[in-house]
Amino acid sequence: MNITHSAPYLICSLGLFATLAGESDSLSLGDTLSMPTDQINTIMRQSAMPDLGEGRLSRILTRYYNESLGGAENWDEISSLQVSGIIKMDTGKFELTVYQKKPNRFRLRVRHNLRDLELGFDGVTAWQRKPGLDTEPELMGEAEARRFIHGAQFGSHLLYPYADGKEIQYVDTVPIEGNLCHQIRVMLSNEYQVDYFIDIRIYQMLKSVHTDLRSGLVSEVVYKDYVRGSGMLIAKQIDNYENGEWVSSLTTNDFKVNSGLMPWMFEMPQ
């Protein structure tokens, strides 16, 4: 059993998630966040859903925050998420449990024949413990840890729009599986480019594409069959692709919001 290479796609996707198609597709001031850099204070940079003002991109993000995540007040009441389900890969089907805690703590457990693969990030260190009776936890390699940490953000990279090292831009309105979507691009300081595709009618995220600008690897996550929990939408079906090839499909069967997860639960076991 080896799903380590697909874990980053899972954590990117579990992150939880007036038609504007007639507007101009040319890049304009409204296609970026218009707040001057010298006017962005510390409180705004640390806010998951700050007031974004006017402009096309600002309106899209604000509606996404409100309709998919329940708005700023609701989001502040959410601290953690626990999800369980079945992950299907070309090597078989496995039981999966995921634990997430704001802002970026993450732990994943995959079970097969009573043997567990565990992956975790405590906000500083990314670690893993491979299946086996006597295996010890170990630090992830540099490249693997970089991918894992990129996906550990609670929610999506559309949150904290004024965070240092982040640029967000409206790209276009495009068709995705029969639906028109806003394509929103996030450029991150970790050399990842993330494109989010948000349905223009109901503001559900239908797909995200994560491009590693160092390696050129393209990871695509498709979200289906949403349910609402504690005000936010959670996808029950998540399909993952790498460079256009299917990698895995996750079907969730249970989730718990604010289940009392503590920071120490994400640390590498001693």
C-alpha positions in Angstrom: 0.0 0.0 0.0 1.5 3.4 -1.0 -0.7 6.5 -1.1 1.9 8.9 0.1 2.3 10.5 -3.3 -1.5 11.3 -3.5 -1.9 12.7 0.0 -1.2 16.3 -1.1 -4.2 16.2 -3.5 -6.4 14.9 -0.7 -5.5 17.7 1.6 -5.9 20.3 -1.1 -9.3 19.1 -1.8 -10.6 18.5 1.8 -10.1 21.8 2.5 -13.3 22.5 2.4 -15.1 25.1 -0.6 -25.7 38.1 -10.4 -23.9 36.1 -13.2 -20.8 38.0 -14.2 -20.2 36.2 -17.6 -21.3 39.4 -19.5 -18.5 41.4 -18.0 -15.3 42.2 -20.0 -12.7 39.4 -20.0 -9.8 41.9 -20.4 -7.6 42.4 -17.4 -8.8 45.5 -15.5 -8.5 47.0 -12.0 -11.5 45.0 -10.9 -9.7 41.7 -11.8 -7.3 42.2 -8.9 -7.7 43.2 -5.3 -7.5 47.0 -5.5 -6.4 47.8 -1.9 -3.0 49.7 -2.1 -0.3 47.7 -0.4 0.5 50.6 2.0 -3.1 50.5 3.2 -3.1 46.8 4.1 -2.6 46.6 7.9 -1.7 43.6 10.1 -5.4 42.9 11.0 -6.3 42.7 7.3 -3.4 40.3 6.5 -4.5 38.0 9.4 -8.2 38.0 8.4 -9.5 35.0 6.6 -12.4 37.1 5.0 -11.6 40.8 5.2 -13.7 43.5 3.6 -12.5 43.5 0.0 -14.3 46.6 -1.3 -15.4 47.0 -4.9 -14.5 45.3 -8.1 -15.3 42.1 -9.9 -12.8 39.9 -8.1 -13.8 41.4 -4.7 -17.5 40.6 -5.4 -16.7 37.0 -6.5 -14.6 36.3 -3.4 -17.1 37.8 -1.0 -20.0 35.7 -2.5 -17.8 32.6 -2.3 -17.0 33.3 1.3 -20.7 33.8 2.2 -22.3 31.1 0.1 -19.8 28.3 0.3 -18.2 28.9 3.7 -21.1 30.6 5.6 -19.5 34.0 5.9 -16.9 35.5 8.3 -18.8 35.2 11.5 -19.7 31.5 10.9 -16.1 30.8 9.7 -14.7 32.2 13.0 -16.8 29.6 14.9 -15.1 26.7 13.1 -11.8 25.5 14.4 -11.4 21.9 13.2 -12.7 19.2 10.9 -12.6 15.4 11.0 -13.5 13.4 7.9 -13.7 9.7 7.3 -14.3 7.8 4.1 -13.0 5.4 1.5 -10.2 6.2 -0.9 -10.0 4.2 -4.1 -6.7 3.8 -6.0 -5.4 1.5 -8.6 -4.1 -0.7 -5.8 -7.4 -1.1 -4.1 -9.8 0.6 -1.6 -8.7 1.8 1.8 -10.2 3.4 4.9 -9.2 7.0 5.4 -9.5 9.4 8.3 -8.4 13.0 8.0 -8.0 15.5 10.9 -7.6 19.2 10.3 -7.2 22.2 12.6 -6.8 25.9 11.8 -4.7 27.3 10.5 -2.8 24.5 8.8 -2.4 21.5 11.2 -3.2 18.2 9.4 -3.1 14.5 10.0 -4.1 11.6 7.8 -4.5 7.9 8.5 -5.0 5.2 5.9 -5.8 1.7 7.2 -5.6 -1.6 5.3 -5.5 -5.1 6.9 -5.1 -3.4 10.3 -1.9 -1.6 9.2 -1.9 2.1 9.2 -0.1 4.7 7.1 0.0 8.1 8.9 1.1 11.5 7.5 1.1 14.7 9.6 2.0 18.3 9.8 2.0 20.2 13.1 2.5 23.7 11.7 6.3 23.3 11.6 7.3 19.7 10.8 5.9 17.3 8.2 6.3 13.6 9.2 5.2 10.1 8.2 4.9 6.6 9.7 4.7 3.8 7.1 2.7 0.6 7.7 4.3 -2.1 9.8 4.3 -3.4 13.3 7.7 -1.9 14.3 8.0 1.2 12.0 9.0 4.4 13.6 7.8 7.9 12.6 10.2 9.9 10.4 10.5 13.3 8.9 9.3 13.6 5.3 11.9 14.3 2.6 12.2 18.0 1.5 10.2 17.7 -1.8 7.5 15.5 -0.3 7.1 17.8 2.7 6.9 20.9 0.5 3.9 19.4 -1.4 2.3 18.1 1.8 2.6 21.5 3.6 1.2 23.3 0.5 -2.0 21.4 0.9 -2.4 21.7 4.6 -4.1 25.0 4.6 -7.5 24.8 6.4 -10.0 25.8 3.7 -8.5 27.0 0.5 -5.9 29.5 -0.6 -8.7 31.9 -1.5 -8.9 32.7 2.3 -6.5 35.3 3.8 -6.4 37.2 0.5 -4.1 39.9 1.8 -1.5 37.5 3.3 2.1 38.2 2.6 3.4 36.6 -0.5 0.0 36.0 -2.0 -1.5 37.5 -5.2 -5.1 36.7 -6.4 -6.4 37.5 -9.9 -9.6 36.9 -11.8 -8.6 35.1 -15.1 -11.8 34.3 -17.1 -15.2 32.7 -17.1 -14.9 29.2 -18.5 -17.0 26.1 -19.0 -16.3 23.2 -16.6 -18.3 20.0 -17.2 -21.3 21.9 -18.5 -21.2 24.7 -15.9 -19.8 28.2 -16.3 -17.2 29.0 -13.7 -15.1 31.9 -12.6 -11.4 31.0 -12.8 -9.6 32.6 -10.0 -5.8 32.3 -9.8 -3.7 32.4 -6.7 0.1 32.9 -6.9 1.9 31.8 -3.7 5.4 32.6 -2.4 6.1 28.8 -2.2 6.2 28.8 -6.0 2.8 27.2 -6.5 0.1 28.5 -8.8 -3.5 27.5 -7.9 -6.5 28.0 -10.2 -9.9 27.7 -8.6 -13.1 27.2 -10.7 -16.2 28.5 -9.0 -19.7 27.9 -10.4 -21.1 31.4 -11.3 -24.7 30.4 -10.3 -24.3 28.7 -6.9 -20.7 29.6 -6.0 -19.6 26.0 -5.3 -16.0 25.2 -6.1 -16.0 22.6 -8.9 -12.3 22.1 -9.5 -8.9 23.3 -8.4 -5.6 23.0 -10.3 -2.3 23.1 -8.4 0.8 23.8 -10.6 4.2 23.4 -9.0 6.2 26.0 -10.8 9.5 24.3 -9.7 8.8 20.9 -11.2 5.9 21.6 -13.6 3.7 18.9 -11.9 0.0 19.7 -12.3 -2.4 18.3 -9.7 -6.1 18.6 -10.4 -8.9 18.1 -7.9 -12.6 17.7 -8.9 -15.3 18.2 -6.2 -18.8 16.7 -6.4 -21.9 16.1 -4.3 -21.7 18.8 -1.7 -23.4 18.8 1.7 -23.5 21.6 4.2 -22.1 21.2 7.7 -21.9 24.0 10.3 -22.6 26.5 7.5 -19.9 25.4 5.1 -20.0 23.2 2.1 -18.1 19.9 2.2 -17.6 17.8 -0.9 -18.6 14.1 -0.5 -16.9 13.0 -3.7 -13.3 14.1 -4.6 -11.4 12.9 -7.6 -7.7 13.5 -8.0 -5.5 13.6 -11.1 -1.8 14.1 -11.8 -0.7 15.5 -15.1 -4.1 14.5 -16.5 -4.0 10.9 -15.2 -6.4 9.7 -12.6 -4.8 9.1 -9.2 -7.5 8.5 -6.6 -11.1 9.0 -5.7 -12.3 9.8 -2.1 -15.9 9.2 -1.0 -16.6 10.6 2.5 -19.1 8.9 4.7 -18.9 11.0 7.9 -17.6 14.3 9.1 -17.5 16.2 12.4 -16.9 19.9 12.8 -15.2 21.2 16.0 -14.7 17.7 17.5 -12.1 18.9 20.1 -8.9 18.3 18.2 -5.8 19.5 20.2 -2.5 20.8 18.7 -0.5 18.0 20.3 -2.5 15.5 18.3 -0.7 16.6 15.1 2.9 16.3 16.4 5.1 13.5 15.3 4.7 10.6 17.7 7.7 9.9 20.0 
